[in-house]
Amino acid sequence: MKVDIKLWSEVPESQLEDLFLNNPFSLYRGTPLADDMMKKYMFILAKENAEINKEGAIVAIINGKPIVTAQVYEVPYLSKFWNIPIGVLGHFVTDGPNDENTYLAASMLVRELLAKAKKNNFSFMSTNIPGPNIMLIRAVEAQSFRYAEGFLNMVGPTNRFRDSVKVPGMKIRGLVEEDFLEIADAYARVSFPSRFATDGGFDPKKASQLYMKRFREVYEQQLGKVFVAELEERFAGAIIAIIDEKMSRTIGVRSNILSGMGIIIHPRASRRGVSTALVEYRQEYYKSEGVEYVNFGANFNNRPMILGLEKLGLRYGSLDMTFHLWLKEGRCAAPT
């Protein structure tokens, strides 16, 4: 079976849009938001990126039909943080059938994208793939990508509440500058299940700083809200709440963004219901802002958080898996 690899600019826009509409793995899977409008929004985002990233956006075609598309590009904030050029395979979309044609097309596509990544001198690559997309997973594994972490996407409406979470002695307020010392102390004391902390090529102690940095960005750049829990008048935890305003403007759907939604609980307040109470408070905030459905990603290994989300009425919606690949010689993708 012959596979042709073409740039986005060489493929009719209508064919690319159809590929996105045929993709069974929409954003916000598990909610009514995962419809053709959401798939169209995914296409709009990919198209915008492809217009900037002209040489890095490609399509695999069989018998004149686009089967798989993806883009390779740098992630500047990660490159700056780790002081190495870091790239990602993003905007991955396959057509409906999860068959051998998908695997063949995806394999050639990934091979071509990695050649472009090497040409750009990227040292490290990652990609995020919907768990059920077996052929795409096999395609990246065939190019030596290896599993890094998995996230359960817990979804549900903001208006479905059970008995309100009560934590004696706790109050919730907005973030203030003095809280950053407590957030830093909390991250220093917990074993955070980060894909960078468990990858042998990165300093695990520095990895936690990346998530602490996110709280600082949200606060200083006013990207959203940060709510802080106090327990017995001491810092207990913090949570980020961000509404995807671009999606709201583009397709009229209000929901939370799907990444960068950190939560941290100080060890002195662990297992006292603080994380669940913070999530519930954030749910109320979202509801007041016109959000009907939310998607909250929880690491596979964070069983207490998953149980807490279920207590709040959220349910399993989908799963996503992240894969890593070191391109720089002498680096490995997993501890040895």
C-alpha positions in Angstrom: 0.0 0.0 0.0 1.5 3.3 -1.1 1.5 6.2 1.4 2.1 9.7 0.2 3.3 12.3 2.6 2.3 15.9 1.9 2.4 19.3 3.6 -0.8 20.8 4.9 -0.6 23.5 2.2 -0.6 20.8 -0.5 -3.9 19.2 0.6 -7.4 20.7 -0.1 -8.7 22.3 3.1 -12.0 20.4 2.7 -10.2 17.1 2.9 -8.3 18.1 6.0 -11.5 19.3 7.7 -13.2 16.0 6.8 -10.3 14.1 8.4 -10.9 16.0 11.6 -14.7 15.5 11.5 -14.1 11.7 11.0 -11.7 11.6 14.0 -13.4 9.5 16.7 -11.3 11.0 19.5 -12.7 14.5 20.0 -11.7 16.8 22.9 -13.9 16.6 26.0 -14.7 13.0 25.3 -17.4 11.6 27.6 -19.4 14.8 27.6 -22.0 16.2 25.2 -19.4 18.7 24.1 -17.6 16.1 22.0 -19.6 16.7 18.9 -18.8 17.9 15.3 -18.6 21.5 16.5 -15.7 20.5 18.9 -14.0 18.6 16.1 -14.3 21.6 13.9 -12.7 23.6 16.7 -9.8 21.1 16.7 -9.4 21.7 13.0 -9.3 25.4 13.5 -6.6 25.2 16.1 -4.5 22.8 13.9 -5.0 25.0 10.8 -3.8 28.1 12.8 -0.7 26.3 13.9 0.0 24.9 10.4 -0.1 28.4 8.9 2.8 29.3 11.3 4.4 25.9 11.2 4.3 25.4 7.4 7.1 22.8 7.1 6.2 20.9 10.3 2.5 20.2 9.4 2.1 17.1 7.3 -0.5 14.6 6.1 -0.3 10.9 5.3 -2.5 10.0 2.3 -3.6 6.6 0.9 -5.4 6.4 -2.5 -5.9 10.1 -2.4 -7.6 10.1 1.0 -5.9 11.7 4.1 -5.6 9.1 6.8 -3.4 10.7 9.5 -2.1 14.2 10.2 0.2 15.7 12.8 2.6 18.5 13.4 6.1 18.8 14.9 7.0 22.0 16.7 9.0 23.3 19.6 7.5 23.9 23.1 9.4 27.1 24.0 8.5 27.3 27.7 9.8 23.7 28.2 12.9 24.4 26.2 13.6 27.4 28.3 12.9 25.7 31.6 15.1 22.6 30.8 17.7 24.5 28.8 17.4 22.0 25.9 15.4 22.2 22.6 12.2 20.3 23.3 9.7 19.4 20.6 6.3 17.8 20.5 4.2 15.8 18.0 0.9 17.6 18.3 -2.5 18.0 16.5 -2.5 14.2 15.9 -5.7 13.1 14.1 -6.6 9.9 12.4 -9.7 9.0 10.4 -12.4 6.7 11.8 -11.1 3.1 11.2 -8.5 1.9 13.6 -6.9 -0.5 11.2 -3.7 -1.5 9.5 -4.0 1.4 7.0 -3.9 3.7 10.0 -0.8 2.0 11.3 1.0 2.1 8.0 0.1 5.8 7.4 0.9 6.8 11.0 4.2 5.0 10.9 5.4 6.8 7.8 4.1 10.1 9.2 5.9 9.7 12.5 9.1 8.8 10.7 8.9 11.9 8.6 8.1 14.1 11.6 11.1 12.8 13.5 13.3 13.5 10.6 12.1 17.1 10.7 12.6 17.1 14.5 16.3 16.0 14.1 16.8 18.7 11.4 15.5 21.2 14.0 18.1 19.9 16.5 15.4 18.9 19.1 16.9 16.9 21.9 13.7 15.5 23.3 10.2 14.8 22.0 6.9 13.9 23.5 3.4 13.2 22.2 0.0 12.6 23.7 -2.3 10.0 22.3 -5.9 8.8 23.1 -5.6 5.4 24.8 -8.0 3.6 22.4 -6.0 4.6 19.3 -4.0 1.4 19.3 -2.6 1.8 15.8 -1.3 5.3 16.5 0.3 4.0 19.8 2.0 1.2 17.9 3.2 3.6 15.3 5.0 5.9 17.8 6.3 2.8 19.7 7.8 1.5 16.4 9.9 4.7 16.3 11.2 4.1 19.9 8.8 6.4 21.8 8.1 4.9 25.2 5.3 5.3 27.7 5.7 8.2 30.2 2.4 8.7 32.0 -1.3 8.3 31.6 -4.2 10.5 32.6 -7.8 9.6 33.2 -10.1 12.4 32.0 -12.9 12.6 34.6 -15.9 14.5 33.2 -19.3 15.7 34.3 -21.8 18.6 34.6 -21.2 21.4 37.0 -24.7 21.2 38.3 -24.6 17.7 39.6 -23.7 17.9 43.2 -24.0 15.4 46.0 -23.8 16.4 49.7 -21.5 19.3 49.9 -17.9 18.5 51.1 -17.4 19.7 54.7 -13.9 20.0 56.1 -14.0 21.3 59.7 -11.8 24.4 60.2 -11.3 25.0 56.4 -11.9 28.2 54.4 -11.1 28.9 50.8 -9.9 32.3 49.4 -7.9 33.8 46.6 -4.1 33.4 46.2 -1.8 36.1 47.6 1.9 36.6 47.1 2.8 35.0 50.5 1.2 31.7 49.4 4.0 31.0 47.0 6.4 30.0 49.8 3.9 27.5 51.0 3.3 26.2 47.5 7.0 25.7 47.1 7.3 23.9 50.4 4.4 21.6 49.5 5.9 20.6 46.2 9.3 20.0 48.0 7.6 17.6 50.4 5.4 15.5 48.2 6.3 12.8 45.7 4.6 14.3 42.6 3.8 11.7 39.8 5.2 13.9 37.0 6.3 12.4 33.7 9.5 14.6 34.0 10.2 13.4 37.5 10.1 9.7 36.4 12.0 10.2 33.1 15.7 9.3 33.6 16.9 12.2 31.5 15.5 15.0 33.8 16.3 16.1 37.3 13.3 15.0 39.3 13.8 17.7 42.0 13.6 20.4 39.3 10.5 18.8 37.8 8.3 19.9 40.6 9.4 23.5 40.0 7.8 23.4 36.6 4.3 22.9 38.2 5.0 25.6 40.9 6.0 27.9 38.0 2.5 27.4 36.5 0.8 28.8 39.6 3.1 31.9 39.3 2.1 32.3 35.6 -1.6 32.1 36.2 -1.4 34.5 39.1 0.9 37.1 37.5 -0.5 36.9 33.9 -4.1 36.7 35.2 -4.8 33.6 33.1 -7.5 32.4 35.4 -8.2 32.0 39.1 -6.1 30.3 41.9 -8.0 29.3 45.0 -6.3 28.6 48.2 -7.5 26.4 51.1 -6.7 27.2 54.7 -7.1 24.6 57.4 -6.9 25.8 60.9 -5.6 29.1 59.6 -2.6 27.5 57.8 -2.1 26.9 54.1 -3.5 23.6 53.1 -3.6 23.5 49.3 -4.2 25.4 46.1 -6.0 24.8 42.8 -6.0 26.5 39.4 -9.2 27.3 37.5 -9.0 28.5 33.9 -11.8 28.9 31.4 -10.9 28.3 27.7 -11.9 31.8 26.5 -10.7 31.2 23.0 -13.0 28.2 22.6 -15.8 30.3 24.0 -15.2 33.0 21.5 -14.8 30.6 18.5 -17.6 28.1 18.9 -19.6 29.5 21.9 -18.7 26.6 24.2 -17.6 27.4 27.8 -15.5 24.9 29.6 -12.1 24.5 31.3 -8.8 24.3 29.5 -7.5 20.7 29.3 -4.0 21.2 30.6 -2.2 23.4 33.2 -4.9 22.9 35.7 -2.7 22.2 38.7 -3.6 21.3 42.2 -1.3 20.9 45.2 -2.1 19.8 48.8 0.4 20.4 51.6 1.3 17.1 53.4 0.1 18.5 56.7 -3.4 18.6 55.2 -3.4 15.4 53.3 -6.2 12.9 53.5 -8.6 15.4 55.2 -10.8 16.1 52.2 -9.0 19.3 51.1 -8.5 18.4 47.5 -12.1 17.3 47.0 -13.3 20.5 48.7 -11.1 22.6 46.4 -12.4 20.9 43.3 -16.0 21.3 44.5 -15.3 25.0 45.1 -13.9 25.3 41.6 -17.0 23.5 40.2 -19.2 26.2 41.8 -17.0 28.9 40.3 -17.2 27.3 36.8 -21.0 27.0 37.2 -21.2 30.7 38.0 -19.2 31.5 34.9 -21.6 29.6 32.6 -19.6 26.4 32.3 -21.9 23.4 32.0 -19.4 20.5 31.6 -15.8 20.1 32.9 -13.0 17.8 32.1 -10.4 17.1 34.9 -7.3 15.1 34.2 -6.0 12.9 37.0 -2.8 10.9 36.8 -3.3 7.1 36.8 -1.3 6.9 40.0 -3.4 9.5 41.9 -6.0 7.1 43.3 -7.2 9.5 46.1 -7.8 12.2 43.6 -9.8 9.9 41.3 -11.9 8.7 44.2 -12.5 12.3 45.3 -13.6 13.3 41.8 -16.0 10.3 41.7 -17.4 11.5 45.0 -18.2 14.9 43.4 -20.2 13.2 40.7 -17.5 13.2 38.0 -17.1 10.0 35.9 -14.6 8.4 33.6 -14.7 10.0 30.2 -11.6 8.9 28.4 -7.9 8.2 28.9 -4.8 9.8 27.3 -1.3 8.5 27.2 2.0 10.5 26.9 5.1 9.0 25.2 8.7 10.3 25.4 11.6 10.0 23.0 15.2 11.2 23.5 16.9 12.2 20.2 20.1 13.4 21.8 22.8 10.7 22.1 23.6 9.6 25.6 20.1 10.3 26.9 17.6 7.6 27.7 13.8 7.7 27.9 13.4 5.7 31.1 15.5 5.0 34.3 18.0 2.2 34.0 
